[in-house]
């Protein structure tokens, strides 16, 4: 897969994850603060992605938000699967 495709997929995932967190995630630990999705790294086969984010707040708040995001990871992954239909060439 080309680097250009990886970058496009990464940006698409970043946009959708940010939207999901902002508009649809119902965890009060996450809704209480500002989460910014800063970057997404996609594996060359585009099957896995690592999402990086930053938080505003004190350490206690950051810890709670991180727990909320970890708890929601499966839901976010499923929602991304519903929204994104990527054509992977092997």
Secondary structure, 3 states (H helix, E strand, C coil): CCHHHHHHHHHHHHHHHHHHHHHHCCCHHHHCCCEEEEEEEECCCCCCEEEEEEECCCHHHHHHHHHHHHHHHHHHHHHHHHHCCCCCCC
